Amino acid sequence: MALLDRFVSLRRAVPPGDALYRAVVAAARQPDWYLAGEVLDTVDGRFDIVALVLSLVLLRLEQEGAAQAQFSADLTERFIADMDGALRESGVGDQAVGKHVGRMVSALGGRLGAYRDALAPDAAPAELAAAVRRNVYRDAASADDALVWLTAQVRALAGDISSVPPAALVGGRLR
């Protein structure tokens, strides 16, 4: 019986980063991104917002240095597992999943660098708007008021995440 109990508890084990990743996805599902921000409510648009929020969280974890390096890696692994599962559910074949996930991770890395640069203390305010236009709207035409709103929301969320204590952030609190 002890072996069965151990097997069942292993199957129920929560992956590291799960609570925070769930908070990232919940934040990315907020309707305002798609309504006021006019982000397309498509697979690509939803990916762009998840990648944006996740980038802000990863940037916050970077501020903690080596203390959170493993957790950042765990959180990224949770993102990869989620993208892998979503692709498989949508019918992408086993042989193509790795290639798609690789592109998604590369896109996350690009966005992480763009938002890091755009949110740096010495960055011009227009840099964040340019990063949002490029990475969320994918350089497609967007209403100026939507871009202004989305840029302000990104800046506010980055500020909120920065003020959350590390233990609370790891526990899944973004604000």
C-alpha positions as CSV (number, residue, x, y, z in Angstrom):
1,M,0.0,0.0,0.0
2,A,2.9,2.4,0.8
3,L,4.1,2.0,-2.8
4,L,0.7,2.9,-4.2
5,D,0.4,5.9,-1.9
6,R,3.8,7.1,-3.1
7,F,2.9,6.6,-6.7
8,V,-0.4,8.6,-6.3
9,S,1.4,11.4,-4.5
10,L,4.0,11.7,-7.2
11,R,1.3,12.0,-9.8
12,R,-0.3,14.8,-7.8
13,A,2.9,16.7,-7.3
14,V,2.6,20.3,-8.4
15,P,5.4,21.3,-10.7
16,P,7.7,24.2,-9.5
17,G,6.4,27.5,-10.7
18,D,2.8,26.3,-11.2
19,A,1.1,28.8,-8.9
20,L,2.9,31.7,-10.4
21,Y,2.4,30.4,-14.0
22,R,-1.3,30.1,-13.3
23,A,-1.3,33.7,-12.1
24,V,0.4,34.8,-15.3
25,V,-2.2,33.0,-17.4
26,A,-5.0,34.4,-15.3
27,A,-3.7,37.9,-15.8
28,A,-3.3,37.3,-19.5
29,R,-6.9,36.2,-19.8
30,Q,-8.3,39.5,-18.4
31,P,-10.7,40.9,-21.0
32,D,-9.3,44.4,-20.9
33,W,-6.2,43.4,-22.9
34,Y,-8.5,42.4,-25.8
35,L,-11.2,45.1,-25.4
36,A,-9.5,48.3,-24.4
37,G,-6.1,47.2,-25.6
38,E,-7.6,45.8,-28.9
39,V,-5.3,42.8,-28.8
40,L,-6.7,40.2,-31.2
41,D,-8.5,37.5,-29.3
42,T,-6.7,34.8,-31.3
43,V,-4.2,32.1,-30.4
44,D,-1.4,34.4,-31.4
45,G,-2.9,37.4,-29.5
46,R,-3.3,35.3,-26.4
47,F,0.2,34.0,-26.7
48,D,1.5,37.6,-27.0
49,I,-0.2,38.6,-23.8
50,V,1.0,35.5,-21.9
51,A,4.5,36.2,-23.2
52,L,4.3,39.8,-22.1
53,V,3.1,39.1,-18.6
54,L,5.6,36.2,-18.2
55,S,8.4,38.5,-19.4
56,L,7.5,41.0,-16.7
57,V,7.6,38.3,-14.1
58,L,10.9,36.9,-15.3
59,L,12.3,40.4,-15.3
60,R,11.2,40.8,-11.7
61,L,12.8,37.5,-10.8
62,E,16.0,38.6,-12.4
63,Q,16.2,41.4,-9.9
64,E,16.6,38.8,-7.2
65,G,19.7,37.4,-8.9
66,A,20.9,33.9,-8.2
67,A,18.4,33.5,-5.4
68,Q,15.6,33.0,-8.0
69,A,17.5,31.7,-10.9
70,Q,16.3,28.1,-10.5
71,F,12.8,29.3,-10.0
72,S,12.9,31.3,-13.2
73,A,14.1,28.2,-15.0
74,D,11.2,26.2,-13.4
75,L,8.7,28.9,-14.4
76,T,10.0,28.8,-18.0
77,E,9.8,25.0,-18.0
78,R,6.1,25.4,-16.9
79,F,5.5,27.7,-19.8
80,I,7.1,25.2,-22.2
81,A,5.0,22.4,-20.9
82,D,1.9,24.5,-21.3
83,M,2.7,25.4,-24.9
84,D,3.6,21.8,-25.7
85,G,0.2,20.7,-24.3
86,A,-1.7,23.4,-26.1
87,L,-0.1,22.6,-29.4
88,R,-0.8,18.9,-29.0
89,E,-4.4,19.6,-28.1
90,S,-4.8,21.8,-31.2
91,G,-3.7,18.9,-33.4
92,V,-0.1,19.7,-34.1
93,G,1.7,16.4,-34.7
94,D,4.4,15.0,-32.5
95,Q,7.1,15.6,-35.0
96,A,6.3,19.3,-35.4
97,V,5.6,20.2,-31.7
98,G,9.3,20.6,-30.9
99,K,9.9,23.0,-33.7
100,H,6.8,25.1,-32.7
101,V,7.8,25.1,-29.1
102,G,11.3,26.2,-30.0
103,R,9.9,29.2,-31.9
104,M,7.7,30.1,-29.0
105,V,10.6,30.0,-26.6
106,S,12.7,32.0,-29.0
107,A,9.8,34.5,-29.2
108,L,9.6,34.7,-25.4
109,G,13.4,35.3,-25.3
110,G,13.1,38.1,-27.8
111,R,10.2,39.7,-25.9
112,L,12.1,39.4,-22.6
113,G,15.0,41.3,-24.1
114,A,12.8,44.0,-25.7
115,Y,10.8,44.6,-22.5
116,R,14.1,44.6,-20.4
117,D,15.5,47.3,-22.6
118,A,12.2,49.3,-22.8
119,L,11.6,49.3,-19.1
120,A,15.2,50.1,-18.2
121,P,15.5,53.3,-16.0
122,D,17.3,55.1,-18.8
123,A,14.9,54.1,-21.6
124,A,12.9,56.7,-23.4
125,P,9.1,56.3,-22.8
126,A,8.6,55.7,-26.5
127,E,10.7,52.6,-26.3
128,L,8.0,50.7,-24.4
129,A,5.4,51.7,-26.9
130,A,7.6,50.5,-29.7
131,A,8.2,47.2,-28.0
132,V,4.5,46.7,-27.4
133,R,3.7,47.6,-31.0
134,R,6.3,45.2,-32.3
135,N,5.6,42.3,-29.9
136,V,1.9,42.5,-29.2
137,Y,0.4,44.1,-32.3
138,R,3.2,42.5,-34.4
139,D,3.6,45.9,-36.2
140,A,0.1,45.7,-37.5
141,A,-1.9,49.0,-37.5
142,S,-3.5,49.6,-34.2
143,A,-5.5,52.5,-32.8
144,D,-3.3,55.0,-31.1
145,D,-5.5,55.1,-28.0
146,A,-5.3,51.3,-27.7
147,L,-1.5,51.4,-27.9
148,V,-1.4,54.2,-25.3
149,W,-3.7,52.2,-23.0
150,L,-1.8,49.0,-23.5
151,T,1.6,50.7,-22.9
152,A,0.3,52.3,-19.7
153,Q,-1.1,48.9,-18.5
154,V,2.3,47.2,-19.2
155,R,4.1,49.9,-17.3
156,A,1.7,49.7,-14.3
157,L,1.8,45.9,-14.2
158,A,5.6,46.0,-14.3
159,G,5.5,48.4,-11.3
160,D,3.0,46.3,-9.4
161,I,5.1,43.1,-10.0
162,S,8.2,44.9,-8.9
163,S,6.6,45.8,-5.6
164,V,5.6,42.3,-4.7
165,P,7.9,40.6,-2.2
166,P,9.7,37.6,-3.7
167,A,8.0,35.0,-1.6
168,A,4.6,36.3,-2.5
169,L,5.5,36.5,-6.1
170,V,6.7,32.9,-6.1
171,G,3.4,32.0,-4.4
172,G,1.5,33.4,-7.3
173,R,0.8,37.0,-6.4
174,L,1.3,39.6,-9.1
175,R,-0.1,42.7,-7.4
